[in-house]
Amino acid sequence: MILPDLVRSSARRDGSAVAARSAEGVLTYAELDREADRVGRFLSSLDVGVGDRVALWLPKSLTAVVAMQAVLRLGAAYVPVDPLSPVQRARQVIGDCAPAVVVTTPENVSAVPGAVCVELGGGSVEPLPAVSVSPDDLAYILYTSGSTGVPKGVRISHRNALAFVEWAAGALEARPADRFANHAPFHFDLSVLDVYVAFLVGASVVLVPQEAAYAPGRLVEMLVSERITVWYSVPSVLMLMARNGLLETELPWLRAVLFAGEPYPVDHLRALRAHLPDARLLNLYGPTETNVCTYYEVGEVPESWTRPAPIGRACSGDTVWAVRDDGSVAGVGEEGELMVSGPTVMLGYHGGAPHTGPYATGDRVVLSAEGDYVYLGRRDGMVKVRGNRVEVGDVEAALQSHPAVSEVAVTVWGTGLDARLVAHVVAVGPFGLLEAKRHCASRLPRHMIVDAVRLVRALPRTPNGKVDRRALAGG
């Protein structure tokens, strides 16, 4: 099976069912099937074919959904480009992937040579002929900044994507009556679940407008008005929603809430669990290079928990293990770097050599006695402050447990003897340096007590919703 088979199969089962819904309107499966063929024929007239790449510099829209399907039906691969990124960044990504065609909006068509626009609607169209595509052929490229800030194209095959999609559909017991909220932008790997699990089972995906992605009140309203049954986003979005009505809104139809991309502070997770006692809560983990490779289903959140929920155990057909600094496999209670092997591991980076063997995530974990991996932090998140080893995640977890702290990110300012631990805090009550020191002192070693507190209205976020630690760098 390959990705374009999903819409074709659902269209044959029930073409009248709604496949995708947005502020623009709706597309049934029959309409999505027909429009994908129409746009595919247009792209084919531009000589797009098997093995080509097509950049999609489009806002989140029904047009973008159709364009993704059209590209796949030609045996080509699509490259979603962040529609909110500066033009120079978009050009950088487009130049790196060297697409056969760039599909964009009328406003941006002149920004890139050879760009084209597509429109939906029209009469009947001949179905596209089948093309010979292997499950191991490239399906899409997702660009991630990585640790250097330079865009890196992660190459994902049909097999890579479907290994996760089929696992997720089974784990969620997804069904045609489901309504998936698509919060993540299409250039972020969280969107793969929303779109393709829905298409696999013939459910509906509701596109969250990009202008509403961080408008928590609107997101809560959408949960109600669209009767969303499955929600998936980064934890910070759920935390914003919790502060803006989520925890006061009855949502009996919401049966699953999934989160990934960053740790979910335990006090916020406990509040969500209490408000949604009947909904399934799943913590999904995996870098873009592996998609989701582990999961943990949250049951009760006991008061004794002080750290975020575990990232759990392997899924999607993958195998995971931790490797200690000496190269040996870490056992229960031993710290190591998480390694991943299996069908979700990427083909490689665009322009680089094919990836072979296990993927080293760069994430430090420890295996619990229950068989679940617990996330400790990035290998590059382990810092030295005045000669002492400090894990900023431990400091953040300690501060997050204070009732006046809503959100916190800890960074290191300065180097050597001048290095200082700085806590950037979104406070919901009186909170300052003295209180931070007192609170840390009751939970952490002396060398992990923060040196400064900066009160901020909100933590800066990347376009994917994660804390933008580069924006907090200073000193």
C-alpha atoms as one frame of an Amber mdcrd trajectory, in Angstrom:
protein
   0.000   0.000   0.000   1.079   3.597  -0.653  -0.366   6.854   0.697  -2.614
   7.830  -2.259  -4.407   4.479  -1.907  -6.018   5.714   1.308  -8.270   8.349
  -0.272  -9.080   6.132  -3.247 -10.180   3.311  -0.927 -12.292   5.583   1.289
 -13.882   7.200  -1.781 -14.930   3.761  -3.023 -16.370   2.830   0.390 -18.394
   6.018   0.915 -17.772   8.883  -1.482 -20.410  11.037   0.203 -18.574  11.103
   3.563 -16.754  14.334   4.399 -13.005  13.891   4.053 -11.801  17.394   4.923
 -13.443  20.474   6.346 -12.131  24.020   6.719 -13.352  27.601   6.783 -13.453
  27.379   2.946 -16.013  24.595   2.968 -15.955  20.809   2.766 -14.654  18.124
   0.458 -16.300  14.732   0.369 -14.145  11.733  -0.395 -15.554  11.622  -3.927
 -14.727  15.313  -4.430 -11.235  14.932  -2.969 -10.644  11.938  -5.227 -11.779
  13.877  -8.306  -9.899  17.095  -7.437  -6.678  15.171  -6.786  -6.947  13.720
 -10.289  -7.693  17.154 -11.754  -4.714  18.855 -10.113  -2.581  15.821 -10.861
  -3.357  16.152 -14.583  -2.378  19.821 -14.455   0.930  19.000 -12.769   1.508
  16.177 -15.223   1.150  18.710 -18.063   4.108  20.505 -16.458   6.106  17.267
 -16.758   5.878  16.294 -13.084   6.354  12.568 -12.828   7.678   9.646 -10.822
  10.573  10.601  -8.560  10.105  14.367  -8.870   9.634  16.742  -5.969   6.908
  19.395  -5.800   7.136  22.218  -3.271   3.799  23.245  -1.753   4.114  26.821
  -0.494   0.495  27.083   0.535  -1.534  28.040   3.585  -3.304  25.252   5.398
  -6.316  24.774   3.151  -8.370  22.324   1.153  -6.213  23.283  -1.822  -3.117
  22.112   0.042  -4.780  18.797   0.943  -5.731  18.236  -2.693  -2.260  19.216
  -3.918  -0.596  16.700  -1.581  -2.788  13.932  -2.939  -2.244  15.025  -6.545
   1.534  14.939  -6.177   1.459  11.477  -4.626  -0.750  10.129  -7.431   1.949
  11.068  -9.937   4.548   9.066  -8.046   6.226  12.308  -7.005   6.986  13.594
  -3.492   5.634  16.761  -1.932   7.592  19.253   0.167   5.366  21.430   2.397
   6.895  24.865   2.947   5.959  26.901   6.026   3.471  29.491   4.703   4.291
  31.848   7.587   8.053  31.754   7.130   9.899  34.773   5.709  10.277  34.713
   1.927  14.017  34.208   2.242  13.538  31.109   4.398  10.958  29.713   1.963
  13.346  30.311  -0.923  16.089  28.543   1.023  13.943  25.426   1.495  12.700
  25.511  -2.098  16.213  25.945  -3.431  17.496  23.049  -1.350  14.834  20.553
  -2.450  15.135  21.575  -6.136  11.480  20.903  -7.022  10.156  20.310 -10.505
   7.328  22.748  -9.714   6.392  25.123  -6.879   2.664  25.361  -6.151   1.811
  28.535  -4.284  -0.711  31.357  -3.895  -1.287  34.253  -6.300   0.397  36.530
  -3.746   3.617  34.501  -3.789   3.706  33.275  -7.370   6.150  35.998  -8.414
   8.504  35.339  -5.480   9.880  32.104  -6.946  10.698  31.542 -10.629   8.432
  29.017 -12.305   5.830  28.919  -9.519   2.219  28.092 -10.390  -1.214  28.333
  -8.792  -3.985  25.753  -8.791  -7.731  26.141  -8.328 -10.318  23.651  -7.191
 -13.612  22.972  -8.901 -14.770  21.970 -12.337 -16.536  19.198 -14.165 -15.704
  15.544 -14.428 -12.150  14.448 -15.088 -10.549  11.234 -16.235  -8.854   9.403
 -13.349  -5.091   9.491 -13.414  -3.489   6.292 -14.640  -1.807   4.201 -11.970
   1.946   4.680 -11.651   4.530   2.234 -10.430   5.532   3.329  -6.941   7.219
   1.213  -4.289   6.426   1.530  -0.577  10.094   2.437  -0.154   9.898   5.360
  -2.591   9.962   8.923  -1.298   6.537  10.300  -0.285   7.375  13.685   1.253
  10.184  15.770   2.711   9.768  17.668   5.980  12.265  20.413   6.707  13.503
  20.849  10.248  16.046  23.351  11.534  17.859  20.850  13.723  20.494  22.083
  16.135  22.204  24.455  13.697  19.262  26.486  12.431  20.046  25.406   8.858
  17.046  23.683   7.213  17.478  19.914   6.841  15.123  17.925   4.643  13.981
  14.678   6.274  13.102  12.172   3.550  10.079   9.992   4.418   8.929   7.016
   2.367   5.413   5.637   1.995   6.452   2.725   4.209   7.830   5.093   6.881
   4.565   7.034   7.034   2.185   4.085   6.832   3.940   2.152   9.602   2.977
   4.958  11.980  -0.436   5.703  10.449  -1.597   2.081  10.606  -0.346   1.697
  14.176  -2.079   4.920  15.254  -5.360   3.929  13.608  -5.305   0.632  15.479
  -4.253   2.125  18.795  -6.997   4.755  18.580  -9.580   2.316  17.235 -10.236
   5.012  14.644 -13.588   4.839  12.880 -15.464   6.653  10.090 -17.503   8.664
  12.610 -14.363  10.275  14.047 -13.559  13.942  13.518  -9.836  14.652  13.751
  -8.683  18.192  14.465  -5.668  19.102  12.360  -3.877  21.652  14.524  -0.305
  21.201  13.314   0.866  22.821  10.060   1.519  20.448   7.190   5.288  20.975
   7.388   5.237  19.576  10.964   5.134  15.792  11.392   2.225  15.853  13.863
  -0.082  16.561  10.916   0.624  13.107   9.457  -1.631  11.461  12.042  -4.518
  13.905  11.621  -4.666  13.664   7.852  -3.715  10.108   7.035  -5.351   8.230
   9.907  -8.583  10.011   8.965  -8.136   9.050   5.305  -7.249   5.450   6.192
 -10.548   4.833   7.998 -12.790   7.238   6.067 -13.126   9.758   8.906 -13.162
  13.559   8.665 -10.244  15.897   9.288 -11.073  19.454  10.367  -8.360  21.955
   9.448  -7.581  24.483  12.172  -6.986  27.841  10.445  -3.375  28.919  10.797
  -4.471  32.279  12.212  -6.319  30.434  15.010  -3.518  28.019  15.900  -2.554
  30.029  18.999  -5.916  31.637  19.714  -6.928  29.315  22.571 -10.455  30.619
  22.939 -11.164  29.892  19.282  -9.648  26.431  19.607 -11.941  25.574  22.514
 -14.921  26.885  20.548 -13.895  24.664  17.634 -13.766  21.584  19.858 -17.414
  22.256  20.649 -18.767  23.472  17.304 -17.018  20.759  15.270 -17.568  18.034
  17.885 -13.947  16.953  17.617 -13.374  13.372  18.776  -9.562  13.190  18.418
  -7.233  16.091  19.252  -3.450  16.073  18.685  -1.085  18.965  19.399   1.954
  20.034  21.350   1.315  20.319  25.116   1.796  24.097  25.167  -1.306  24.540
  23.008  -3.377  22.401  25.366  -2.043  24.415  28.292  -3.119  27.666  26.626
  -6.540  26.153  25.978  -6.777  25.048  29.610  -6.274  28.657  30.706  -8.934
  29.822  28.268 -11.966  27.674  28.918 -11.008  24.086  28.148 -11.210  22.992
  31.778 -14.684  24.527  32.132 -16.116  23.067  28.918 -18.005  19.782  28.767
 -16.727  17.667  25.871 -18.384  14.245  26.125 -17.607  13.410  22.477 -13.844
  14.052  22.842 -12.569  10.509  23.224  -8.813  10.885  22.694  -6.276  13.645
  23.348  -2.774  13.086  22.040   0.273  15.252  22.602   3.885  15.230  21.471
   6.838  17.468  20.726   7.752  18.505  24.256   7.223  17.319  27.864   3.785
  18.012  29.364   4.277  19.642  32.800   2.792  17.245  35.305   0.544  19.695
  37.140  -1.078  20.772  33.873  -1.461  17.144  32.809  -3.062  16.296  36.151
  -5.644  19.054  35.631  -6.433  17.809  32.130  -6.796  14.242  33.374  -9.195
  15.362  36.088 -11.351  17.292  33.615 -11.447  14.527  30.992 -11.744  11.357
  33.079 -13.224   9.310  30.241 -10.951  10.453  27.407  -7.807   8.576  26.488
  -4.625  10.610  26.953  -1.596   9.484  24.943   1.909  10.889  25.107   3.601
  10.253  21.749   7.343  10.589  21.209   9.636  10.660  18.213  11.812  13.109
  16.280  10.876  13.962  12.702  13.516  11.465  11.579  11.514   8.561  13.079
   7.996   9.962  13.376   6.333   8.387  16.430   8.414   5.507  17.774   7.208
   5.295  21.416   3.986   6.011  23.262   2.625   6.090  26.783  -1.052   6.027
  27.691  -1.726   8.202  30.721  -4.019   6.734  33.328  -4.138   8.374  36.719
  -1.671  11.164  37.446  -0.826  10.611  41.115   0.282  13.451  43.375   3.623
  11.683  43.771   4.505  12.415  40.136   6.929  15.318  39.907   8.210  14.822
  36.361   6.317  14.702  33.046   4.735  11.438  31.923   7.078   8.773  30.520
   7.516   8.504  26.761   6.745   4.818  27.202   7.606   1.926  24.965   8.068
   1.107  21.292   5.271   1.368  18.742   4.783   1.560  14.957   6.729  -1.673
  14.541   9.919  -0.062  15.818  12.488  -1.300  18.310  13.968   1.141  20.840
  16.772   0.854  23.355  19.153   3.118  25.253  22.932   3.152  24.895  25.220
   4.246  27.716  28.278   6.434  27.177  30.483   3.329  27.039  28.415   1.869
  24.189  26.649  -0.819  26.223  22.882  -1.187  26.376  21.408   0.605  29.379
  19.392  -1.483  31.790  16.651  -0.572  34.244  17.536   2.625  36.088  20.501
   3.395  33.820  20.752   6.548  31.730  21.490   6.391  28.004  20.772   7.830
  24.571  17.617   6.493  22.929  18.169   4.551  19.705  15.474   3.622  17.186
  15.353   0.942  14.529  12.416  -0.068  12.398  10.017   0.886   9.613   9.454
   4.532  10.619  13.143   5.523  10.456  13.710   8.022   7.627  15.349   7.331
   4.288  17.922  10.019   5.100  18.438  13.760   4.724  17.866  15.349   1.340
  21.172  15.792  -0.416  22.911  13.406   1.971  23.733   9.728   1.997  20.915
   7.220   2.594  20.399   6.518   6.270  21.337   3.004   7.335  21.148   1.286
  10.689  19.597   2.597  13.909  18.852   6.285  14.401  20.457   7.990  17.411
  17.882  10.456  18.702  20.185  12.596  20.824  17.642  12.247  23.646  18.661
  10.955  27.065  16.327   8.489  28.741  16.173   6.028  31.605  14.248   2.747
  31.626  11.792   2.375  34.500  11.128  -0.856  36.359   7.723  -0.968  34.621
   9.394  -1.105  31.196   8.691   2.475  30.152  11.311   4.955  29.020  11.416
   8.259  30.878  12.674  11.292  28.980  15.498  13.166  30.733  16.417  15.741
  28.122  18.563  16.388  25.101  22.198  15.335  25.152  22.976  18.954  24.349
  20.624  20.008  27.169  23.099  18.719  29.718  25.133  21.797  30.576  27.959
  22.697  32.902  27.468  25.598  35.288  30.523  26.532  37.340  31.907  23.042
  36.782  28.732  21.221  37.814  26.606  19.065  35.534  23.063  20.463  35.277
  20.039  19.081  33.436  17.839  22.088  32.716  14.789  19.799  32.497  15.190
  18.948  36.188  15.277  22.633  37.093  12.223  23.325  34.940  10.317  20.422
  36.525  11.083  21.748  40.011   9.961  25.294  39.182   6.898  24.048  37.332
   5.645  22.452  40.542   5.261  25.912  42.148   1.581  26.963  42.153   2.427
  30.455  40.844   4.316  29.119  37.803   2.240  28.462  34.708   5.107  27.896
  32.267   8.879  27.981  32.583  11.965  27.539  30.449  15.486  27.544  31.895
  18.517  28.647  29.903  22.180  29.265  30.632  23.467  32.800  30.167  27.192
  33.388  29.982  30.071  30.920  29.970  32.677  29.581  32.350  32.661  31.150
  35.795  30.130  33.704  34.545  27.523  31.083  33.581  24.138  31.633  35.214
  20.922  29.637  35.281  18.087  31.910  34.159  14.439  30.940  34.597  11.992
  32.513  32.141   8.640  32.294  33.913   5.023  32.877  32.969   3.549  33.504
  36.407  -0.066  33.349  37.570   0.709  34.757  41.007   3.432  36.576  42.938
   6.785  35.039  42.020  10.351  36.310  42.057  13.947  35.269  42.536  13.775
  34.734  46.292  10.738  32.494  45.989  12.347  30.633  43.076  15.509  30.002
  45.108  13.530  28.862  48.129  11.437  26.497  46.043  14.430  25.064  44.176
  16.402  24.633  47.395  13.740  22.284  48.745  13.972  20.052  45.669  17.360
  20.381  43.997  21.085  20.340  44.786  22.633  23.744  45.458  24.352  23.942
  42.068  20.955  23.651  40.312  19.317  26.618  42.043  18.518  29.364  39.545
  20.526  32.583  39.551  17.939  34.842  37.950  14.231  34.984  37.136  12.786
  36.797  34.142   9.016  37.223  34.235   7.528  37.102  30.737   3.978  37.347
  29.411   4.509  34.285  27.222   7.359  32.001  26.227   8.501  32.460  22.635
   7.446  29.625  20.377   8.693  28.192  17.118   6.150  27.885  14.266   5.587
  24.297  15.474   4.621  25.457  18.955   7.726  24.346  20.843   9.621  26.682
  23.179  12.074  28.723  21.108  15.156  28.436  23.284  17.318  30.346  20.829
  15.064  33.358  21.323  15.692  33.103  25.087  19.491  32.944  24.735  21.264
  35.921  26.213  23.896  37.068  28.562
